[in-house]
Amino acid sequence: MRKFDTKVQHLKYRVLREVARFAWNDALLDNILNIPEIIVPGKTPTMRCCVYKERAIVSDRVKLAMGGDKENPNVIEVIETACDECPMGGYEVTNSCRGCLAHRCEDVCRRGAISFDHNHTAHIDKSKCVDCGACAKVCPYTAIINRKRPCESACKIKAISMNEDKAAKINNDKCIACGACVYQCPFGAITDKSFILDTIELLKNNDKHQVYAIVAPSISSQFTYAKLGQVITGLKELGFYNVVEAALGADMVAQAESLELTMKGFLTSSCCPAFVNYIRKAFPELKDHVSHNLSPMAAISRYIKETNANAKIVFVGPCTAKKAEIQQDFVKPWVDAVITFEELQALFDSKNIDLTTL
């Protein structure tokens, strides 16, 4: 079996696998909301305070596995019931403070936010502190720590804040769907929507069209328990007509962008949708310097569809931002669905495909 980095990832995979099992069988699809009882059987909770909260959270995971909130354009969503009120106090002085006389923390603080009590113990005035972290860097006892939520620390573009219920909140105007917060949340409270049902629907109708799997080059290192050839065979067992590596699209884009670069003189790449979104949202004055070419995924998909009118395209890769990319009008005609490697593993197991036997 594939190794998962965390138990959160494994739980998410189990939900995806069960959703896929129901989806292959139209007769069972109406009973898909029974999955919480499958994942959390009996009356004994495994991760939360009670079995009912666990099932409520799994129910929300099922909805995200089925495409999530259709009104929310972002592919990254917060499961509020799973957000466990992480510490969010910013920089704080712990009891490791020894009341030293050097007062380096006070010396480096440009805001005058550090003061001392009669025991020389440091205190931080939150009304003055700007969370620069200079005091923490110079403390010889590492007595000053940053109590920041993992999702906030992971988000380098500051798209995450807290709502009135102390749950994480995503600013869609800033979010670039990179997925860093998804990976870092220890409770799995932030996750990406899945389009696994769209993929299954395409594969169930592969007698009407030819479904191509466009795979990211990193597929060669994802399924460490099986050979790459076995993974390719597994994709065809699922119903894919053919498998094409996205690196061919990268060659196409590299050629086109080199020509564009000679004309413009200064260019940023179109390859990564998260990077392109970052430029457009954080540095709008540079947006005209973003390459107008399609990404490698979209470029190879367009080539296939222009040479095979009966083709449907599913991209398989590690990136959540690709799910956001296919919502864009200039990409939507070329790519029909995007799934991650995690979701592909769920598809294999939902059909009881053992790659090692292929």
C-alpha positions in Angstrom: 0.0 0.0 0.0 1.0 3.6 -0.5 2.6 5.3 2.5 0.8 8.4 3.7 2.7 11.2 5.3 0.1 11.7 8.1 -3.0 10.1 9.5 -5.0 13.1 8.3 -4.0 12.3 4.7 -4.9 8.6 5.2 -8.3 9.6 6.6 -8.9 11.9 3.6 -7.9 9.0 1.2 -10.3 6.6 2.9 -13.2 9.0 2.4 -12.2 9.5 -1.3 -12.0 5.7 -1.7 -15.4 5.1 -0.3 -17.0 7.9 -2.3 -15.4 6.4 -5.5 -16.8 2.9 -4.6 -20.3 4.3 -4.4 -19.9 6.4 -7.5 -18.9 3.4 -9.7 -22.2 1.9 -8.9 -25.2 4.1 -9.8 -27.5 2.1 -7.7 -25.5 2.9 -4.5 -24.9 6.6 -5.2 -28.0 7.7 -3.3 -26.5 6.1 -0.1 -23.2 7.9 -0.3 -23.9 9.9 2.9 -23.7 6.6 4.8 -19.9 6.8 4.5 -19.4 8.5 8.0 -20.7 5.3 9.7 -18.3 3.2 7.5 -15.3 5.4 8.4 -16.3 5.8 12.1 -18.2 2.6 13.1 -19.4 1.8 16.5 -19.6 4.3 19.5 -15.9 4.8 20.2 -14.2 7.9 18.9 -10.7 7.6 17.5 -9.6 11.2 17.1 -12.2 13.6 18.5 -14.2 14.1 21.7 -17.1 12.0 20.5 -18.1 9.8 17.7 -20.9 12.2 16.6 -18.4 15.0 16.0 -16.1 12.6 14.1 -19.0 11.6 11.8 -20.1 15.2 11.3 -16.5 16.0 10.1 -16.4 13.0 7.9 -19.8 14.0 6.4 -18.2 17.4 5.5 -15.2 15.5 4.0 -17.7 13.5 1.9 -19.2 16.7 0.6 -15.8 18.0 -0.4 -15.0 14.7 -2.0 -18.1 15.3 -4.1 -17.1 18.7 -5.2 -17.7 20.9 -2.2 -19.5 24.2 -2.0 -20.6 25.1 -5.6 -21.0 28.8 -4.6 -17.4 29.1 -3.5 -15.1 29.5 -6.5 -12.0 28.6 -4.4 -10.9 24.9 -4.6 -9.5 25.2 -1.1 -12.2 25.1 1.7 -12.3 25.1 5.5 -14.2 22.5 7.5 -15.1 24.6 10.4 -16.2 21.7 12.6 -12.7 20.3 12.3 -10.9 23.5 13.0 -9.7 22.9 16.6 -9.0 26.5 17.9 -5.2 26.3 17.6 -3.2 28.8 19.7 -3.2 32.1 17.9 -1.5 34.6 20.2 1.5 35.5 18.0 4.8 36.1 19.8 4.7 35.2 23.6 7.2 35.0 26.4 7.2 31.5 28.0 8.3 30.5 31.5 11.8 29.8 30.0 12.5 33.5 30.4 15.3 33.7 33.0 15.1 37.4 33.7 18.6 38.0 32.3 20.2 41.4 32.5 21.3 41.6 28.8 17.8 42.5 27.7 18.7 41.8 24.0 15.0 41.4 23.2 14.3 44.9 24.4 17.3 46.3 22.4 16.1 44.8 19.0 12.5 45.8 19.4 11.9 48.9 17.3 8.3 49.3 18.5 9.1 49.5 22.2 6.8 46.5 22.8 9.1 44.7 25.3 8.9 45.6 29.0 10.0 43.9 32.2 8.5 43.2 35.6 10.2 43.4 39.0 11.7 39.9 38.4 13.2 41.1 35.1 10.8 38.8 33.2 10.0 40.1 29.7 6.4 40.9 28.6 5.2 41.8 25.2 2.6 44.6 24.6 0.4 43.3 21.9 -0.9 46.7 21.0 2.6 47.6 19.9 4.0 44.3 18.6 4.0 43.8 14.9 5.1 40.1 15.0 8.5 40.8 13.3 10.1 38.0 15.4 13.3 40.0 16.1 13.0 39.4 19.9 12.7 35.6 19.4 15.8 35.5 17.3 18.1 37.1 19.9 16.7 35.4 23.0 19.6 33.2 24.4 17.0 30.8 26.0 14.6 30.7 23.0 12.0 31.8 25.6 10.0 33.8 23.1 7.9 31.7 20.8 5.5 32.3 18.0 2.1 30.8 18.7 0.9 31.0 15.2 -1.5 28.6 13.6 0.1 26.1 11.3 -2.1 27.2 8.4 -1.1 30.8 8.9 2.6 30.0 9.1 2.2 27.9 5.9 0.5 30.7 4.0 3.2 33.1 2.8 0.7 35.4 1.1 -1.3 36.0 4.3 -4.6 34.8 2.8 -5.7 33.1 6.1 -7.2 34.8 9.1 -9.6 33.8 11.8 -13.4 34.3 11.8 -15.6 35.3 14.8 -15.8 31.6 15.8 -11.9 31.3 15.8 -12.0 29.0 12.8 -9.7 29.6 9.9 -11.0 31.8 7.1 -9.6 32.1 3.6 -9.5 35.3 1.7 -10.3 34.3 -1.8 -8.9 37.6 -3.2 -5.5 36.6 -1.9 -5.5 32.8 -2.1 -3.6 31.3 -5.0 -4.7 27.6 -4.2 -1.1 26.5 -3.7 -2.3 24.0 -1.0 0.4 24.7 1.6 -2.2 25.2 4.3 -3.9 21.9 3.3 -0.7 20.0 3.9 0.2 21.8 7.2 -3.1 21.7 9.0 -2.7 18.9 11.7 -6.5 18.5 11.9 -7.3 18.3 8.2 -9.6 21.3 8.7 -8.4 22.9 5.4 -8.7 20.7 2.3 -9.1 20.8 -1.4 -12.3 20.0 -3.3 -12.2 16.8 -5.2 -13.4 16.3 -8.8 -13.1 12.5 -8.5 -16.8 12.1 -9.4 -16.3 14.0 -12.6 -13.4 11.7 -13.5 -15.4 8.6 -12.7 -18.3 9.9 -14.9 -15.9 10.3 -17.8 -14.5 6.8 -17.3 -17.9 5.2 -17.0 -18.8 6.7 -20.4 -15.5 5.8 -22.2 -17.5 4.0 -24.9 -18.6 7.4 -26.1 -15.2 9.1 -26.0 -11.5 8.4 -25.4 -10.3 9.5 -22.0 -6.6 10.5 -21.8 -4.7 10.7 -18.6 -2.2 13.6 -18.7 0.3 12.8 -15.9 2.8 15.1 -14.2 6.4 13.8 -14.5 6.5 13.4 -10.7 4.2 10.3 -11.1 7.5 8.3 -11.4 8.2 8.8 -7.7 4.7 8.7 -6.2 3.8 5.1 -6.2 6.9 3.7 -4.6 5.5 0.3 -4.0 4.9 -0.4 -7.8 6.8 0.1 -11.0 5.9 3.0 -13.3 4.8 0.6 -16.0 2.4 -1.0 -13.5 0.9 2.4 -12.7 0.4 3.1 -16.4 -1.3 -0.3 -16.8 -3.4 0.5 -13.8 -4.6 3.7 -15.4 -5.7 1.8 -18.4 -7.5 -0.8 -16.2 -9.5 2.1 -14.8 -10.7 2.9 -18.3 -8.2 5.5 -19.6 -7.6 5.2 -23.4 -4.0 6.4 -23.2 -1.5 8.0 -20.8 0.7 11.0 -21.8 3.3 12.7 -19.7 2.8 16.5 -19.3 6.6 17.0 -20.0 5.8 16.9 -23.7 3.6 20.0 -23.1 6.5 21.6 -21.2 8.6 21.2 -24.3 5.9 22.9 -26.4 5.6 25.8 -23.8 9.4 26.2 -23.6 9.6 26.7 -27.3 6.7 29.2 -27.4 7.9 31.1 -24.4 11.4 31.5 -25.8 9.9 33.2 -28.8 7.7 35.4 -26.5 10.8 36.3 -24.4 12.8 37.5 -27.4 9.9 39.9 -28.2 9.2 41.2 -24.7 12.6 41.1 -23.1 11.2 40.3 -19.6 8.9 37.4 -19.0 7.6 35.3 -16.1 6.6 31.7 -16.8 3.0 30.5 -17.4 3.9 26.9 -16.1 2.7 27.2 -12.5 -0.9 28.4 -12.0 -0.2 29.3 -8.3 2.8 31.4 -9.3 0.8 33.1 -12.1 -2.0 33.9 -9.7 0.5 35.2 -7.1 1.9 37.7 -9.7 -1.6 38.8 -10.8 -2.9 39.3 -7.2 0.2 40.5 -5.3 2.1 42.3 -8.1 -0.6 43.5 -10.6 1.8 46.0 -12.1 3.8 43.0 -13.5 0.8 41.1 -14.9 1.6 42.1 -18.5 4.9 40.3 -18.1 3.3 37.0 -17.4 3.6 34.7 -20.4 0.4 34.5 -22.5 1.1 30.8 -23.3 -0.9 28.0 -21.8 0.7 25.9 -19.1 2.2 22.5 -20.1 -0.9 20.7 -18.9 -3.2 22.9 -21.0 -0.8 23.0 -24.0 -0.6 19.2 -24.4 -4.3 18.8 -23.7 -5.2 21.3 -26.4 -2.9 19.5 -28.8 -4.6 16.2 -28.1 -8.1 17.6 -28.4 -7.2 19.4 -31.7 -6.0 16.2 -33.2 -8.7 13.9 -31.6 -12.2 15.5 -31.6 -13.4 12.5 -29.4 -10.8 13.1 -26.6 -11.5 13.9 -23.0 -8.7 14.9 -20.7 -8.0 14.2 -17.0 -4.8 15.7 -15.5 -3.2 13.7 -12.7 -0.6 15.4 -10.5 0.4 16.6 -7.1 -0.9 20.2 -7.3 -4.1 21.6 -5.9 -3.6 24.8 -8.0 -4.3 22.8 -11.2 -7.8 22.3 -9.9 -8.2 26.1 -9.9 -6.5 26.5 -13.3 -9.1 24.5 -15.1 -11.9 26.8 -13.9 -10.4 29.6 -16.1 -12.1 30.3 -19.4 -9.0 29.9 -21.5 -8.2 26.5 -20.0 -11.6 25.0 -19.5 -12.1 23.8 -23.1 -9.0 21.7 -23.0 -9.0 19.9 -19.6 -12.1 18.2 -18.3 -11.0 17.2 -14.8 -8.0 17.3 -12.4 -7.2 14.8 -9.7 -4.2 14.4 -7.4 -2.1 11.3 -6.9 -3.9 10.8 -3.6 -7.2 10.7 -5.5 -5.7 8.3 -8.1 -4.7 5.9 -5.4 -8.3 6.1 -4.1 -9.5 5.2 -7.6 -7.3 2.2 -7.9 -8.4 0.9 -4.5 -12.1 1.6 -5.2 -11.8 -0.8 -8.1 -9.6 -3.3 -6.1 -6.8 -2.8 -8.6 -3.5 -4.1 -7.1 -0.8 -2.4 -9.1 1.9 -4.9 -8.0 0.1 -7.8 -9.8 -0.1 -6.0 -13.2 
